[in-house]
Every structure is written in C-alpha cells, then in structure tokens.
Amino acid sequence: MSVNLSLVVAVATLSALSLGAGAVAQERAATTASTPDRADPLDLNAVAEQIRKARPEPADAGQPLPAPRPDGTVAQNQTPPASGGAPDAATQDKKPEPDLSALRYFAQRGDTVRLNAEIARLRSLYPDWTPPKDPLAIEPGNDQQLDAMWKLYSEGKLAELRRAIADRQAAEAGWKPPADLLERLAVAETRRRLVNASDLEQYDTVIRLAAVTPSLLNCADVDVLWRVAAAFAKSDRMPRAVDAYGYVLKNCTDPQQRVATIQKAAADLTYQDMQTLLALEKPAEGGAHEFDGVRDDLARRFVADATASPDLTIAPAYLQRLRSTAQSQNLASDSLLLGWYYLRRKDMTEAESWFRASRASEDSASASQGLALTLIARNASAEAEEVMLRWRAETEDATATYLAATANMIAGDPPPAMAETVLQRVASFVVEKRYVPTAQQLGWYARAFNQPQTAAQWFRTALQWKPDDEPSAYGLAITLQQLDDKAGVSAIQTAWAGRSARIANLGLASLPDNRRDAVQRPSASGGQTQTQAANQPQTRPQPRTVVSTARAAPARPSGRRFSCNGSSSVAGLTPAQALATGWCMMNLNRPLEAAKAFEAALAGNDTRTREDAAYGQSLAYLRLGLTNKAAVAAAKAPQGSNRTSELQTAILANRAVSAFDTKHYRQAIVYLDQRAMLAAEPADLMVLRGYALMNLGMLGDAKRLFEAVAETGNRDAMRAVVEIRERLKQPQ
C-alpha cells in the first residue's frame, strides 16, 4: 500500500529552545502553509497510535514519530524526499543529498546550539550522511538574501519570512526557495497554530494538527508532546494521555524534561495512571531516584485525590510521607490536607489533631471549618461556634458550618448555660441568615428555661421562614398550650390537619389503640398531660418535666430582704449578696444562673447562708430537671426537716418522671412508692403511676387507679379510663 504523502512530513523539527526567546517554534501544515484550520477527516486518535507504536528514538536524535497511513496503520523508518513530492523511478536509486543551507547559516552565525540540533536532524533524515568535522569550514554562502531569510526563520518572524519569499519569487523569475526552508516554515506555522489551539483549550484541534504533522512529535520539542498529552486528558481520553506522557519518559533523556513530565502528568492523570508512569523512573546516583525531588508534591496530590474520592486507597507510603513533611516543615497547608483526608474517612481524632496543627500555624476558614466539624461530631458545639465565629461569613460553607454549630450547641441536653453575649450574637446571625434549624432550637432552649413567651416568638419566626417546618409548628402548639392559648392551639391544629399526628392529638390522653408505644407524661404546665409517641421525630429532647412542688416559686428564708436588679454576676459579691442574687434569678426563671449564684454563696462560712444556698441550688437544679445534681446540692449543707422532706419528695418525683420517660416503668413505680412514704401522692403523679402500670400490662390495677382519680374530676384520669376500657375489650 502506498503512503499517503499528504500525511507524511519529510523532516524533524528543531527544539523549541533552539529557536530562541523570540521564536515560537516549528510547525507543519497538512499540505501548504495557507491551508485553513478546517475540520479534517483524519481520525483524531491517529496521533495516539503514533505515540503508542513508535520505536524508541536514539538519545538526542530528535527522531519524529511515524505518521499514520490512511488505513490507520503506522509505517516505520520512512524517509520522504526533501522536496515533499512522490519520488519517481529515476530518482529512487539515487541517494538524496541533504540541504546544508541551514547548517551553513548556523555555522556562520556561531550558533552552536542550533548547529548541533541541525546536525542531529540531518542524521535522523539521512542515516548515511556524515557531518563535516569542522562545520565552520563549510563553504560560505554568497546568497545574502537567503541568509536574511534564515535569520527571519531563526527569530520566529514567520509572516515576514513568507513575505520575503514571495517578494523574491516575484522579483527573480525562476528562483526557488530551498525545500528545507519551506518545510521548516510550514512546520513552524503549524506548531504556532497548535500552541494557539492549546492555549484556547481547543483540544480536538490540537490532536488533529499533531496527527497531520508527525515531525512535531519528538523529544526535540517536548512542549508539543506535553500539549498533546494534556489535550487527550482534557478530552477524556486518558489512555491516550498516558501513552503521550509515557513516550517522553521512555524515549527522552533530558532530566529536567522528565521531571517536568511527571509534574504535568500529575495535574492531568488519575492516581492509578500516575503509578504506570512512575514505574518508568530511572535510578539516580547514591541509590536515589530521579523523581525524588517531586515526591512530596506527588504525595500531596495523591492525598488530595483520596480526599476528593474517599473510596480511593493510596499507598501508605504517600500518606506517611505527607505526615512526616507536615511535622518537619510545619506547613499549614499540609496539616490542612491531612485534616480533610481523615475527616472524609470519619477518623475524627486524627482529623481534629491536624486541623488544630493547621490553625496553630496559620488560622484559615478551611482549617477552622474542619475543626468545627470534628468538634460538632464529639458534641463540643460551643467550642465549634467560637472557632467559626471569625470566619462565619467568609464562605457559604463556613456560614453553614457556623449555623450548624449554633443549632447543635443550643440543642444540648441538658441545655447549656450560655453567656448573654453568645446568645445575642447567635440570635442576630440567625435572623440575618433566616436559618430555621437554629431559630427552632432557640425556641426549645427558651422552653427549657421556662420562658414560653420567648419560645413562642422563636417558633413563630421559624415558621415565617419555613411554613412547612413541622417541628417548629409542634413546638409552637405545645408552648401555646402551656400559655393556655386555646385559640392559638386550635388554629395550629387546623392548619396541620392531616399532616401531623402529634399536633392533631395534642391534648388527648392517648393516641389510637394501635399505638401501643404511646408514652403518657405530665406536661410542662403541671396539671395537664400530653401524649408523645416514642417514634415521633424530635429536633431535640424535650426538657424533663419538673413536678409542681419543685416548680413552685421557692419560699424565701424569713426575716431577710432581697433586692433584684436582673444582674446574675456574682463577681466581687459577698456570700450573702450572692445568695440574694440566686433567689433573684429564681424569681426571673433563670435557674442556671441561680445555681451559679448559690454556688458562690456556699463558699461562705455562715451556717444559715450555706443552708439557704444549698436549698436554693437544689431547687434550681430541680427546675432544670437535673435531679442528680439537685440531690448532690441538697447534701452540701444540713437542712431542716421540712426542707429535707420537700427536697426529697421533689427529687423522687423527678426521678419517677425521668424513669417513665425512658420506659423504665418498674423503676418509676419504685420512686413513686418511695415518695408516697414522705408525702401524699398528687393527682398528676397518680396518673403517671396508672400509665406505668398500663405499660407493664397490669391493666386491672391501672383501671382501678384511673377510676379513683377520675372521681376527683381529673380530666386526664377520665380520658385514661375510657382508653383502658377500650383496651380491655380487645382480645389479648
């Protein structure tokens, strides 16, 4: 089969370096220099076949890759005639003579770099040619115009060279430019178009131009090979890109070019493909390897790839190398990269350690965000909020992380005592960003501190921003129920009819009989009860119910007066003044602040002050539902018999409610029995006992208890009687 000469280039290209700073480099047109940049029928993958099938070239020879035939195969060892035309029978037996005009010009100019490149090029084209021992002894040319043309070529002034050739042909009839000069000019023009297409990200054009100009594809101009490889990678032809980069590593010997090839490939190829190229590494002196200088950067790249794709497993050596580099060089970027790597793999301990190291070296939004996420994961949301405070408006991700920290911080159980400044900044930012989850949590937070009006306001705000937020609607409904706003509760139930079972059943004694897991417990308002299904989703656990004996305003010790200005600060106060502040906070329904004030009062030596402080602190913890802390506080100072009995009954009642809420029904009955030995059992606790019996399957005992309480007019007991009678009718 004859070779399609329109696809074969007769000469190899000079090195891009050999053209100097002003030259762009060699290019090659498919047919003539004026060929337009048009769609070419050539298979765009043909150049990849050239790269894949090419024979290794001799060191520094600048040998071009073979061109593809029309059928897609590749011819090896082609030596086209310098004229670019098809050889006839008369000339086939005659050895072609090399054109030495370029060699003569570079020798005259004393340009040894271009001279050596030209010798290498001529050797590759004419294997039997022997270069002169003294290139400078070549007979000088007498054609000054031709010398000027070579000068234009060497300076990269291709358009001016075209014009000079045309002008001389017009002025001198019969004058023909050297074929070598035309070949070089055509290749240089094509190269310029290829580089331009590469810069414009026209990757198909890059591949097509390389395919029709195979003389561009050689180690003498490795930049073209890089651009072709990148074009394959950017057009999702990764195997071809690996072939192109691999060609450089298999055939080119320049150390700097080989290292640069690995660096460029790392920006384009996958981790697995890079392992193929790294296998072509050559040993260096002293047992080292030629790519050791870029090994740290490769480790960074591969860890980043594994961070972006958690399913990717990289060699442990790369991870250990980056860890060692991060520790030895103390670079914030390396520690940050490791932090995200471990975070994506849910190793929060390692992630937190590296994020802290990164922030210690250089605080940044990314490091703070990563650290905040690890803190949220281990329920340290208050610290996460503080960490993100500086960066909360830096990016959308930073804002989202900060707001998530605020929601988790406020949703603590028990709710944390936060400084007023923290609450204010959180609330202001939530309003600015209209963030529903934290607005909702602020509602639950206010309920936990017995501030129903504030809670209702936050729930309403959340619903204004997101009308279909069911948890906020439920929170508003139970808060309005606590405030005895029957019309408001009814309006919410009507609006959510058919969309929320727990809102619809609010105020009922129980859910339908098939909801056997229904939990009945006293409501925050004291006397009434509400049903909360165990499988209903909750944004955060509801504040534990505190029975009426503990929720009542505590009696102040007689014979003493207390002033109340609303300040909870105890700095610099005497124990007596701290005690007064504690009672002030209790009257303002701020039990956490009260507990702190009472703790300060306990530091005094006065027996009466310590007794009152222990009593007050125990009541404050009971109001918060912190029963165990209440018991500890009560023991901090001796109490009178009345107070001891009051605190014990309140503590036992709270423990009974807590046990019921966690479905430990037998334990709840034990606590109720212990309390009953100290004081008469109020109706709400009798109802609680009845439901504990019902959950234990003791329906007869529960029925008798509910009926007895119902005789007093208790509505909860009346509804319970109806429910238990219905259950008794069902087959067991």
Buried (B, 14 or more C-beta within 10 A) or exposed (E): EEBBBEBBBBBBBBBBBBBBEEBBBBBBBBEEBEBEEEEBEBBBBBBBBBBBBBEEBBEBBBBBBBBBBBEEEBEEEBEBBBBBEEBEEEEEEEEBEBBBBBBBBBBBBEBEEBBBBBBBBBBBBBEEBEBEEEBEEBEEBEEEEBBBBBBBBBBBBBEBBBEBBEEBEEEEEEEEBBBBBBBBBBBBBBBBBBBBBBEEEBBEBBBBBBBBBBBBBBBBBBBBBBBBBBBBBBBEBBEBBBBBBBBBBBBBEBEEBBBBBBBBBBEBBBBEBBEBBBEBBEEEEEEEEBBEBBBBBBBBBBBBBBBEEEEEEBEEEBBEBBBEBBEEEBBBBBBBBBBBBBBBEEBBEBBBBBBBBBBEBEBBBBBBBBBBBBBBBEEBBBBBBBBBBEBBBBEEEBBBBBBBBBBBBBBBEBBBBBEEEBBEBBBEBBEEBEBBBBBBBBBBBBBBBBBBEBBBBBBBBBBEBBEEBBBBBBBBBBBBBBBEBEEBBBBBBEBBEEEBBBBBBBBBBBBEEEBEEBBBBBBBBBBBBBBBBEEBEEBBBBBBBBBBBBBBEBEBBEEEEBEEEEEBEBEEBBBBBBBBBBBBBBBBBBBBBBBBBBBBBBEBEBEBBBBBBBBBBBBBBBBBBBBEBBBBBBEBBEBEEEBBEBBBBBBBBBBBBBBBBEEBBEBBBBBBEBBBEEBEBBBBBBBBBBBBBBBBEBBEBBBBBBBBBBEEEBBBBBBBBEBBEEBEEEEE
